[in-house]
Amino acid sequence: MEGILTIFVFLVFIIVITGILNEKVLKISNNIALLIVSFCISILLLIGNKLDLISNDFFVFTSLNRLHLDEILLEGVICFMIFAGASKIQFTKLVSNYKSISMLAILTTILSSMIYGVLFYTVSTVFKIGLDLATCFLLGSIISPTDPIAASSILNKLGLPKGISSVIEGESLFNDGIGVALFAFIQNIITNAKSQNFLWLVTKNISGALVIGLFSSFILFKLTKKTKEPNLHILISLMNVSFCYVICEHFGFSGVIASVVCGIYFSYQNKKCERWKKVVDSNNLYIDFWNTIDELLNSVLFVLIGLTAFIIPINYKIIWIIPTAIIVNFISRYVSVFISGVILGDDNIPNKYSIKDFTKLMTYTAMRGGVSLALAFSTNAFLNEKEYNIILNATLITILFTTIVQGMLIPVVYKGIEEKRNTKALMKT
């Protein structure tokens, strides 16, 4: 308990100091600032340790090494973070863009994983990085799903049009089910376990999550309507998302998608009875609670991701892994989104974006986060130490690059696209 409390105090200290520094000096997205600061702290700790200025018994080392980040993320906080993010999505926008969201969540994720695997394997063979083709496909399934937490926490502050924003967030929220199913399928191949049909895995993952999420949310929202106590509304929503996540994970369904369903359902029903909610919860305790949870857990997540840099051993092939992970991820994402855009056609692309502009925007806004990191950590159970180390290095590099570099470039890319569109519109008139 003392170790957990110690690391919590350390995390909150970083969050507070970074928040003040960002407000006064940096003036960038707070989550990007948290990732940058925590990563820099990791580098300083590593240097201090190598120079014998900081011992291996330093409380940060010992406390973080005792934490099981994959369990904390996948079995702890992620369901609440996704519920909070899904609650902010407009249901009508989600429905109106279901074709593009479905295409991106399913086809783009699968294509990106396959392209990533082939390209990474090619580089791995040339520079003798040390991964076989199946393990490269596994890495592709870890990297390809965009992270709903990273996306929603950063994109909401950029002022993107509601149409394109709902597509980005919708894809991020739903593609994890495809990514996890693909991950499990490739894992079965690598471990020579009883092979399962990929389509069956996807169907089971998604349909099971939908049924459990909708049924539980329907029953528990009925319970919400029976009480006028806002604190009970909060507790019922907490019970709903955590119950669905636990049940889904137990039966092999997607707990992430179930959390999305719970968040969207409660948000939609709250909107329908908005006048009643204003009467029984005039101080907006329910909304304020979930906004606070969203901000707090997001901040903790980004700090933890930055701090993992000093608990992951650096692979001796890192000089090749860094550019490979970045370039291969960008190419695989761009090509897979472009193919999906062509299949969708101009009529189904939101905000009347061209396929080229849509592909560019969806590539730059495709950030990775806690889900990818948790999947990477879970490979420790069946990969050898060398392969596991490469997977962790490549995943962390991709998360850092997509969140920090791409996250900071999104406003520039978006502004460039809009200026070009406005110029074309003026020329037509």
C-alpha positions as CSV (number, residue, x, y, z in Angstrom):
1,M,0.0,0.0,0.0
2,E,2.8,2.4,0.9
3,G,4.4,1.9,-2.6
4,I,1.1,2.6,-4.4
5,L,0.5,5.7,-2.3
6,T,4.1,6.9,-2.9
7,I,3.9,6.5,-6.7
8,F,0.4,8.2,-6.6
9,V,1.9,11.2,-4.8
10,F,4.7,11.3,-7.4
11,L,2.3,11.1,-10.3
12,V,0.1,13.9,-8.9
13,F,3.2,16.0,-8.3
14,I,4.2,15.7,-12.0
15,I,0.6,16.5,-13.1
16,V,0.4,19.6,-11.0
17,I,3.8,21.0,-11.9
18,T,3.3,20.2,-15.6
19,G,-0.1,21.8,-15.6
20,I,1.3,25.1,-14.1
21,L,4.3,25.0,-16.5
22,N,2.1,24.4,-19.5
23,E,-0.4,27.1,-18.5
24,K,2.4,29.7,-18.1
25,V,5.1,28.7,-20.6
26,L,4.4,25.8,-23.0
27,K,0.8,26.5,-23.9
28,I,0.2,23.2,-25.7
29,S,-2.2,20.3,-25.2
30,N,-1.9,19.4,-21.5
31,N,-1.7,15.7,-22.2
32,I,1.1,16.2,-24.7
33,A,2.9,18.3,-22.2
34,L,2.5,15.6,-19.5
35,L,3.9,13.0,-21.9
36,I,6.9,15.2,-22.8
37,V,7.7,16.1,-19.1
38,S,7.3,12.6,-17.8
39,F,9.5,11.2,-20.7
40,C,12.2,13.8,-19.9
41,I,12.0,12.8,-16.2
42,S,12.5,9.2,-17.3
43,I,15.6,10.1,-19.3
44,L,17.0,12.1,-16.4
45,L,16.4,9.2,-14.0
46,L,18.1,6.8,-16.5
47,I,21.1,9.1,-16.8
48,G,21.3,9.6,-13.1
49,N,21.2,5.8,-12.5
50,K,23.9,5.2,-15.1
51,L,26.2,7.8,-13.5
52,D,25.5,6.2,-10.0
53,L,23.8,9.4,-8.9
54,I,20.5,7.6,-8.3
55,S,20.5,4.0,-6.9
56,N,18.3,1.1,-8.0
57,D,16.6,1.4,-4.6
58,F,15.2,4.9,-5.5
59,F,11.5,4.8,-4.7
60,V,10.4,5.6,-8.3
61,F,12.3,2.6,-9.6
62,T,11.1,0.2,-6.9
63,S,7.4,1.5,-7.0
64,L,7.0,1.4,-10.8
65,N,8.7,-1.9,-11.1
66,R,6.1,-3.4,-8.7
67,L,3.2,-2.0,-10.8
68,H,1.8,-4.2,-13.4
69,L,0.8,-1.6,-16.0
70,D,-0.9,-4.0,-18.3
71,E,-3.2,-5.1,-15.5
72,I,-3.8,-1.5,-14.3
73,L,-4.7,-0.4,-17.8
74,L,-6.7,-3.4,-19.0
75,E,-8.3,-4.5,-15.7
76,G,-8.4,-1.2,-13.9
77,V,-9.0,2.3,-15.2
78,I,-9.5,1.9,-18.9
79,C,-13.2,1.1,-18.8
80,F,-13.9,4.3,-16.9
81,M,-11.8,6.4,-19.2
82,I,-13.5,5.0,-22.3
83,F,-17.0,5.4,-20.7
84,A,-16.2,9.1,-20.0
85,G,-14.9,9.6,-23.6
86,A,-17.9,7.8,-25.2
87,S,-20.3,9.9,-23.1
88,K,-19.2,13.0,-25.0
89,I,-19.9,11.7,-28.5
90,Q,-23.1,12.9,-30.2
91,F,-25.2,9.9,-31.0
92,T,-26.7,11.5,-34.1
93,K,-23.3,12.3,-35.6
94,L,-22.2,8.7,-34.8
95,V,-25.2,7.3,-36.7
96,S,-24.9,9.6,-39.6
97,N,-21.2,8.6,-40.1
98,Y,-21.6,4.9,-39.4
99,K,-20.3,3.8,-42.9
100,S,-17.0,5.7,-42.6
101,I,-16.6,4.7,-38.9
102,S,-17.3,1.0,-39.7
103,M,-14.9,1.0,-42.7
104,L,-12.1,2.6,-40.7
105,A,-12.6,0.5,-37.6
106,I,-12.7,-2.8,-39.4
107,L,-11.0,-2.7,-42.8
108,T,-8.4,0.0,-42.0
109,T,-7.3,-1.8,-38.8
110,I,-6.9,-5.1,-40.5
111,L,-5.1,-3.7,-43.6
112,S,-2.9,-1.5,-41.5
113,S,-1.9,-4.6,-39.3
114,M,-1.0,-6.6,-42.4
115,I,0.9,-3.9,-44.2
116,Y,2.8,-3.0,-41.0
117,G,3.7,-6.7,-40.5
118,V,5.1,-7.1,-44.0
119,L,7.1,-3.8,-44.0
120,F,8.5,-4.3,-40.5
121,Y,9.5,-7.9,-41.4
122,T,11.3,-6.6,-44.5
123,V,13.3,-4.1,-42.5
124,S,13.8,-6.7,-39.7
125,T,15.3,-9.1,-42.2
126,V,17.6,-6.6,-43.9
127,F,19.0,-5.1,-40.6
128,K,18.7,-8.3,-38.6
129,I,16.5,-6.8,-35.9
130,G,15.3,-10.3,-34.9
131,L,11.5,-10.7,-35.5
132,D,9.9,-13.4,-37.7
133,L,6.9,-12.6,-39.9
134,A,4.2,-13.8,-37.5
135,T,5.6,-11.7,-34.7
136,C,5.8,-8.7,-37.0
137,F,2.1,-9.2,-37.8
138,L,1.5,-9.4,-34.0
139,L,3.3,-6.0,-33.6
140,G,1.0,-4.7,-36.4
141,S,-2.1,-5.7,-34.5
142,I,-0.7,-3.9,-31.4
143,I,0.1,-0.7,-33.2
144,S,-2.7,-0.4,-35.7
145,P,-5.8,0.3,-33.5
146,T,-5.9,4.0,-32.7
147,D,-6.4,4.9,-29.0
148,P,-9.7,6.4,-28.0
149,I,-8.2,8.0,-24.9
150,A,-5.4,9.7,-26.7
151,A,-7.7,10.8,-29.5
152,S,-10.6,12.2,-27.5
153,S,-8.4,14.0,-24.9
154,I,-6.4,15.9,-27.6
155,L,-8.9,16.3,-30.5
156,N,-11.7,17.8,-28.5
157,K,-9.5,20.9,-27.9
158,L,-8.6,21.5,-31.6
159,G,-12.0,22.7,-32.8
160,L,-12.4,20.2,-35.6
161,P,-15.7,20.0,-37.4
162,K,-18.2,17.8,-35.6
163,G,-18.5,15.4,-38.6
164,I,-14.9,14.6,-39.0
165,S,-14.3,14.7,-35.2
166,S,-17.1,12.1,-34.6
167,V,-15.5,9.8,-37.3
168,I,-12.0,10.0,-35.6
169,E,-13.4,9.4,-32.2
170,G,-15.8,6.7,-33.4
171,E,-13.1,4.8,-35.1
172,S,-10.8,5.0,-32.1
173,L,-13.6,3.8,-29.8
174,F,-14.6,0.8,-31.9
175,N,-11.4,-0.4,-33.6
176,D,-10.0,-1.9,-30.4
177,G,-12.3,-4.8,-30.6
178,I,-10.9,-5.7,-34.1
179,G,-7.3,-5.1,-32.9
180,V,-7.7,-7.3,-29.9
181,A,-9.4,-10.1,-31.9
182,L,-6.6,-9.9,-34.5
183,F,-4.0,-9.9,-31.7
184,A,-5.6,-13.1,-30.2
185,F,-5.7,-14.8,-33.6
186,I,-2.0,-14.2,-34.3
187,Q,-1.1,-15.1,-30.7
188,N,-2.8,-18.5,-31.2
189,I,-0.7,-19.0,-34.3
190,I,2.6,-18.0,-32.6
191,T,1.9,-20.2,-29.5
192,N,0.7,-23.1,-31.7
193,A,-2.5,-23.0,-29.7
194,K,-5.8,-24.3,-31.1
195,S,-6.4,-22.0,-34.1
196,Q,-9.6,-19.9,-34.0
197,N,-11.3,-18.5,-37.0
198,F,-10.6,-14.7,-37.2
199,L,-14.1,-13.8,-38.3
200,W,-15.5,-15.8,-35.4
201,L,-13.2,-14.0,-33.0
202,V,-14.3,-10.6,-34.3
203,T,-18.0,-11.6,-34.3
204,K,-17.8,-13.0,-30.8
205,N,-15.8,-10.0,-29.5
206,I,-18.2,-7.3,-30.9
207,S,-21.6,-9.0,-30.7
208,G,-21.0,-10.2,-27.1
209,A,-20.0,-6.8,-26.0
210,L,-23.0,-5.2,-27.7
211,V,-25.5,-7.5,-26.1
212,I,-24.0,-7.2,-22.6
213,G,-23.5,-3.5,-22.9
214,L,-27.0,-2.7,-24.2
215,F,-28.8,-5.1,-21.8
216,S,-27.0,-3.9,-18.7
217,S,-27.3,-0.3,-19.7
218,F,-31.0,-0.7,-20.4
219,I,-31.7,-2.3,-17.0
220,L,-29.5,0.1,-15.0
221,F,-30.7,3.3,-16.6
222,K,-34.2,2.2,-15.7
223,L,-32.9,2.0,-12.1
224,T,-31.4,5.5,-12.5
225,K,-34.9,6.8,-13.4
226,K,-36.2,5.4,-10.1
227,T,-34.1,7.8,-7.9
228,K,-33.7,11.5,-7.8
229,E,-30.4,11.4,-6.0
230,P,-27.5,12.5,-8.3
231,N,-24.9,10.6,-6.3
232,L,-26.8,7.4,-6.9
233,H,-26.8,8.2,-10.7
234,I,-23.0,8.4,-10.5
235,L,-22.7,5.1,-8.6
236,I,-25.1,3.3,-11.0
237,S,-23.1,4.5,-14.0
238,L,-19.9,3.3,-12.3
239,M,-21.5,0.0,-11.6
240,N,-22.8,-0.4,-15.1
241,V,-19.5,0.1,-16.9
242,S,-17.4,-1.9,-14.5
243,F,-19.9,-4.8,-14.4
244,C,-20.0,-4.9,-18.2
245,Y,-16.2,-4.8,-18.6
246,V,-15.7,-7.6,-16.0
247,I,-18.3,-9.8,-17.6
248,C,-17.1,-9.3,-21.1
249,E,-13.4,-10.0,-20.2
250,H,-14.5,-13.1,-18.4
251,F,-16.3,-14.5,-21.4
252,G,-13.8,-13.4,-24.0
253,F,-15.7,-10.4,-25.4
254,S,-14.4,-6.9,-25.9
255,G,-14.6,-5.0,-22.6
256,V,-13.5,-1.9,-24.4
257,I,-16.5,-2.0,-26.8
258,A,-18.9,-2.8,-24.0
259,S,-17.6,0.4,-22.2
260,V,-18.2,2.4,-25.4
261,V,-21.8,1.1,-25.6
262,C,-22.4,1.9,-22.0
263,G,-21.1,5.4,-22.4
264,I,-23.1,6.2,-25.5
265,Y,-26.3,4.6,-24.2
266,F,-26.2,6.6,-20.9
267,S,-25.3,9.8,-22.8
268,Y,-28.2,9.3,-25.2
269,Q,-30.7,8.5,-22.5
270,N,-29.6,11.4,-20.4
271,K,-30.1,13.7,-23.4
272,K,-33.6,12.3,-23.9
273,C,-34.6,13.1,-20.3
274,E,-32.6,16.3,-20.1
275,R,-35.4,18.4,-18.5
276,W,-35.8,15.8,-15.7
277,K,-32.0,15.7,-15.2
278,K,-31.9,19.4,-14.8
279,V,-34.5,19.3,-12.1
280,V,-33.0,16.3,-10.1
281,D,-29.3,17.3,-10.7
282,S,-29.4,21.1,-11.0
283,N,-25.7,21.3,-10.0
284,N,-24.6,19.0,-12.8
285,L,-22.9,16.6,-10.3
286,Y,-23.1,13.7,-12.8
287,I,-21.4,15.6,-15.7
288,D,-18.8,17.2,-13.4
289,F,-17.9,13.9,-11.9
290,W,-17.3,12.2,-15.2
291,N,-15.4,15.2,-16.6
292,T,-13.2,15.2,-13.5
293,I,-12.6,11.4,-13.8
294,D,-11.8,11.8,-17.5
295,E,-9.2,14.6,-16.8
296,L,-7.6,12.8,-13.8
297,L,-7.3,9.4,-15.4
298,N,-6.1,10.8,-18.7
299,S,-3.4,12.7,-16.9
300,V,-2.3,9.7,-14.9
301,L,-2.2,7.6,-18.1
302,F,0.0,10.0,-20.0
303,V,2.4,10.3,-17.1
304,L,2.6,6.5,-16.7
305,I,3.3,6.1,-20.4
306,G,6.2,8.6,-20.2
307,L,7.6,7.0,-17.1
308,T,7.7,3.5,-18.7
309,A,10.7,4.7,-20.7
310,F,13.0,4.0,-17.8
311,I,11.6,0.5,-16.9
312,I,11.8,-0.8,-20.5
313,P,15.2,-2.1,-21.4
314,I,16.6,-0.4,-24.5
315,N,17.3,-2.9,-27.3
316,Y,20.7,-2.7,-28.9
317,K,19.0,-2.4,-32.3
318,I,17.2,0.7,-31.2
319,I,19.0,2.8,-33.9
320,W,17.0,0.8,-36.5
321,I,13.9,0.3,-34.5
322,I,13.2,4.0,-34.0
323,P,13.0,5.0,-37.7
324,T,11.4,1.7,-38.7
325,A,8.6,2.0,-36.1
326,I,7.8,5.6,-37.1
327,I,8.0,5.2,-40.9
328,V,6.3,1.8,-41.1
329,N,3.5,3.0,-38.9
330,F,2.9,6.1,-41.0
331,I,3.0,4.2,-44.3
332,S,0.7,1.4,-43.2
333,R,-1.8,3.9,-41.7
334,Y,-1.8,6.1,-44.8
335,V,-2.2,3.3,-47.3
336,S,-5.0,1.5,-45.3
337,V,-7.0,4.7,-44.8
338,F,-6.6,5.7,-48.5
339,I,-7.9,2.2,-49.6
340,S,-10.8,2.6,-47.2
341,G,-11.5,6.1,-48.5
342,V,-11.6,4.9,-52.1
343,I,-14.0,2.1,-51.2
344,L,-16.2,4.6,-49.2
345,G,-16.3,7.1,-52.1
346,D,-16.6,10.8,-51.8
347,D,-20.3,10.8,-50.8
348,N,-19.6,8.9,-47.6
349,I,-16.6,11.0,-46.5
350,P,-17.7,13.5,-43.8
351,N,-17.6,17.3,-44.4
352,K,-17.1,16.8,-48.1
353,Y,-13.3,16.1,-47.8
354,S,-11.5,14.8,-50.8
355,I,-10.0,11.3,-50.4
356,K,-6.5,12.7,-50.3
357,D,-7.4,15.3,-47.5
358,F,-9.4,12.7,-45.6
359,T,-6.5,10.3,-45.7
360,K,-4.0,12.9,-44.6
361,L,-6.1,14.1,-41.7
362,M,-7.0,10.6,-40.5
363,T,-3.3,9.6,-40.7
364,Y,-2.0,12.5,-38.5
365,T,-4.9,12.2,-36.0
366,A,-4.2,8.4,-35.5
367,M,-2.6,8.5,-32.1
368,R,-1.7,5.4,-30.0
369,G,-1.8,5.1,-26.2
370,G,-2.6,2.9,-23.2
371,V,-4.3,0.1,-25.1
372,S,-1.3,-0.5,-27.4
373,L,1.1,-0.4,-24.4
374,A,-1.0,-2.9,-22.4
375,L,-1.2,-5.3,-25.3
376,A,2.6,-5.0,-25.8
377,F,3.2,-5.7,-22.1
378,S,0.9,-8.8,-22.3
379,T,3.2,-10.4,-24.9
380,N,5.7,-11.2,-22.1
381,A,3.6,-14.3,-21.4
382,F,4.4,-16.0,-24.7
383,L,7.4,-14.3,-26.5
384,N,11.0,-14.8,-25.6
385,E,12.9,-11.9,-23.9
386,K,14.5,-10.6,-27.1
387,E,11.2,-10.4,-29.1
388,Y,9.3,-9.0,-26.1
389,N,11.9,-6.3,-25.7
390,I,11.7,-5.3,-29.4
391,I,7.9,-5.2,-29.2
392,L,8.0,-2.9,-26.2
393,N,10.6,-0.6,-27.8
394,A,8.7,-0.3,-31.0
395,T,5.3,0.3,-29.3
396,L,6.6,3.0,-26.9
397,I,8.4,4.8,-29.8
398,T,5.2,4.8,-31.8
399,I,3.1,6.1,-28.9
400,L,5.6,8.9,-28.2
401,F,5.8,9.9,-31.8
402,T,2.1,9.8,-32.7
403,T,1.0,11.6,-29.5
404,I,3.8,14.2,-29.3
405,V,4.9,14.9,-32.8
406,Q,1.7,14.1,-34.7
407,G,-0.5,15.6,-31.9
408,M,1.4,18.9,-32.2
409,L,1.2,18.8,-36.1
410,I,-2.6,18.2,-36.2
411,P,-3.5,21.9,-36.0
412,V,-1.0,22.8,-38.8
413,V,-2.2,19.9,-41.0
414,Y,-5.9,20.8,-40.4
415,K,-5.3,24.5,-41.1
416,G,-3.4,23.7,-44.3
417,I,-6.3,21.4,-45.5
418,E,-8.9,24.1,-44.7
419,E,-7.0,26.8,-46.4
420,K,-6.7,24.7,-49.6
421,R,-10.4,23.9,-49.5
422,N,-11.3,27.6,-49.0
423,T,-9.1,28.6,-51.9
424,K,-10.7,26.0,-54.2
425,A,-14.2,27.2,-53.1
426,L,-13.3,30.8,-53.9
427,M,-11.9,29.8,-57.3
428,K,-15.2,28.1,-58.2
429,T,-17.1,31.2,-57.3
